[in-house]
Amino acid sequence: MKSTKENFFQNVYEVVKLIPPGRVTSYGAIAGYLGAKGSARMVGWALIASQPFTGIPAHRVVNRNGLLTGKQHFEAANAMQERLEQEGVQVENDRVVAFEQLFWDPSKELL
């Protein structure tokens, strides 16, 4: 039987896979959608643990202010920014430009 942590991590991965290219969401928005408001940090831990897996677009998850706070967990210093820019997301000074317009809220998008 899987532990609660493993199930939570898998649930995080399933939500992150649904973020459309060119859009971003926050750790807190994912936590809230999963019924774990206040567990944004745990969402971050799940994404750090996801790095060996393919198909999980962790680069689309930023902090509540649009900052690329997880960038140090990617294979290269600018990998997170480069992946976002390949999808048309503009990043300046480690912050998503037009964050509010690009924000994807799973609680609203996944009814």
Number of C-alpha atoms within 10 A of each C-alpha: 4 6 7 9 11 12 11 17 18 15 16 23 21 12 16 23 14 14 21 13 15 17 18 26 25 23 24 23 24 26 23 17 16 17 10 15 13 13 16 19 13 18 25 24 13 20 24 15 12 18 15 8 10 8 11 19 22 26 20 26 28 25 20 16 12 21 19 20 16 17 18 13 15 14 10 10 11 12 15 25 22 16 17 20 14 11 14 12 20 17 19 9 9 16 17 23 15 12 20 12 9 15 21 23 18 20 12 8 9 10 5
